[in-house]
Amino acid sequence: MELFLILKIIFIIGAVIALYAVARNLNIIKIILVYWKDLILRK
């Protein structure tokens, strides 16, 4: 039971860190998506 609780806490912390990383990189992701859309639609 203790191990399950520890794993759950580690998973929650990891999820928070992942969400923060995604939020920081949203601008970069948006720029890449716009670039690919332009490449595809230009042809």
VOMIBA-183911 format. One record per residue: residue in one letter; y, z, x of N, C-alpha, C, O in turn. Coordinates in Angstrom, 3 decimals. Example, Ala and Ser with C-alpha at 12.3 -4.5 7.8 and 13.67 -1.06 7.14 Angstrom:
<sites>
SITE,A,-5.690,7.800,13.190,-4.500,7.800,12.300,-3.300,7.800,13.200,-3.319,8.465,14.236
SITE,S,-2.250,7.080,12.850,-1.060,7.140,13.670,0.030,7.870,12.900,1.138,8.039,13.409
</sites>
This chain:
<sites>
SITE,M,-1.199,0.000,0.836,0.000,0.000,0.000,1.262,0.000,0.880,2.235,-0.696,0.592
SITE,E,1.221,0.785,1.939,2.375,0.841,2.847,2.638,-0.525,3.480,3.782,-0.963,3.594
SITE,L,1.546,-1.189,3.890,1.685,-2.497,4.531,2.333,-3.495,3.581,3.181,-4.289,3.987
SITE,F,1.924,-3.450,2.294,2.496,-4.358,1.301,3.989,-4.115,1.147,4.765,-5.066,1.051
SITE,L,4.397,-2.856,1.124,5.820,-2.510,0.997,6.604,-3.017,2.207,7.690,-3.578,2.058
SITE,I,6.056,-2.821,3.393,6.727,-3.284,4.614,6.856,-4.809,4.608,7.907,-5.346,4.955
SITE,L,5.776,-5.509,4.211,5.829,-6.972,4.154,6.857,-7.449,3.137,7.555,-8.436,3.369
SITE,K,6.948,-6.748,2.013,7.922,-7.123,0.982,9.349,-6.958,1.508,10.198,-7.818,1.277
SITE,I,9.610,-5.874,2.204,10.951,-5.639,2.762,11.284,-6.715,3.800,12.396,-7.244,3.813
SITE,I,10.322,-7.037,4.667,10.550,-8.078,5.671,10.815,-9.419,5.003,11.679,-10.174,5.449
SITE,F,10.074,-9.726,3.929,10.272,-10.982,3.208,11.665,-11.047,2.590,12.318,-12.089,2.652
SITE,I,12.129,-9.944,1.992,13.463,-9.914,1.368,14.542,-10.111,2.432,15.492,-10.864,2.222
SITE,I,14.396,-9.439,3.568,15.374,-9.592,4.655,15.384,-11.035,5.152,16.448,-11.605,5.392
SITE,G,14.194,-11.626,5.307,14.100,-13.014,5.735,14.741,-13.962,4.742,15.401,-14.924,5.137
SITE,A,14.552,-13.699,3.447,15.144,-14.552,2.416,16.669,-14.470,2.474,17.348,-15.488,2.343
SITE,V,17.204,-13.278,2.667,18.664,-13.110,2.760,19.200,-13.867,3.972,20.218,-14.553,3.871
SITE,I,18.531,-13.750,5.107,18.968,-14.457,6.317,18.902,-15.973,6.102,19.799,-16.705,6.520
SITE,A,17.832,-16.436,5.449,17.689,-17.872,5.190,18.803,-18.369,4.267,19.379,-19.430,4.508
SITE,L,19.107,-17.612,3.219,20.184,-18.012,2.305,21.528,-18.058,3.039,22.332,-18.962,2.811
SITE,Y,21.767,-17.088,3.913,23.008,-17.078,4.684,23.096,-18.301,5.597,24.150,-18.924,5.718
SITE,A,21.974,-18.635,6.237,21.961,-19.799,7.123,22.217,-21.081,6.337,22.960,-21.951,6.790
SITE,V,21.604,-21.200,5.162,21.824,-22.389,4.323,23.288,-22.450,3.886,23.895,-23.520,3.917
SITE,A,23.854,-21.323,3.483,25.253,-21.305,3.044,26.184,-21.710,4.179,27.182,-22.392,3.944
SITE,R,25.872,-21.299,5.412,26.708,-21.674,6.561,26.612,-23.163,6.858,27.578,-23.770,7.320
SITE,N,25.435,-23.762,6.592,25.202,-25.148,6.965,25.416,-26.127,5.813,25.140,-27.317,5.966
SITE,L,25.902,-25.655,4.664,26.065,-26.546,3.508,26.994,-27.706,3.826,26.737,-28.835,3.408
SITE,N,28.077,-27.445,4.564,29.013,-28.525,4.890,28.337,-29.593,5.726,28.543,-30.785,5.497
SITE,I,27.537,-29.182,6.688,26.841,-30.143,7.543,25.856,-30.953,6.713,25.761,-32.171,6.867
SITE,I,25.118,-30.271,5.826,24.149,-30.965,4.972,24.861,-31.971,4.074,24.382,-33.090,3.890
SITE,K,26.005,-31.575,3.515,26.768,-32.482,2.645,27.215,-33.735,3.401,27.116,-34.848,2.885
SITE,I,27.702,-33.546,4.614,28.156,-34.684,5.418,26.994,-35.634,5.701,27.145,-36.852,5.607
SITE,I,25.826,-35.067,6.049,24.656,-35.901,6.329,24.237,-36.667,5.078,23.915,-37.852,5.162
SITE,L,24.238,-36.010,3.922,23.835,-36.688,2.682,24.790,-37.823,2.336,24.350,-38.896,1.925
SITE,V,26.084,-37.600,2.496,27.062,-38.645,2.210,26.864,-39.821,3.159,26.957,-40.978,2.750
SITE,Y,26.591,-39.522,4.425,26.368,-40.575,5.417,25.154,-41.421,5.047,25.218,-42.650,5.093
SITE,W,24.049,-40.772,4.680,22.835,-41.512,4.303,23.065,-42.330,3.041,22.598,-43.463,2.935
SITE,K,23.803,-41.740,2.063,24.091,-42.473,0.820,24.893,-43.728,1.133,24.619,-44.791,0.576
SITE,D,25.871,-43.622,2.007,26.664,-44.784,2.389,25.795,-45.840,3.080,25.947,-47.036,2.830
SITE,L,24.887,-45.392,3.947,24.007,-46.343,4.632,23.131,-47.088,3.652,22.948,-48.300,3.767
SITE,I,22.586,-46.363,2.681,21.655,-46.992,1.731,22.400,-47.949,0.777,21.931,-49.053,0.499
SITE,L,23.554,-47.507,0.288,24.273,-48.307,-0.712,24.991,-49.497,-0.087,25.308,-50.462,-0.783
SITE,R,25.253,-49.440,1.222,25.969,-50.528,1.880,25.097,-51.788,1.966,25.613,-52.905,1.955
SITE,K,23.786,-51.601,2.050,22.877,-52.747,2.239,22.718,-53.551,0.956,21.992,-54.545,0.936
</sites>
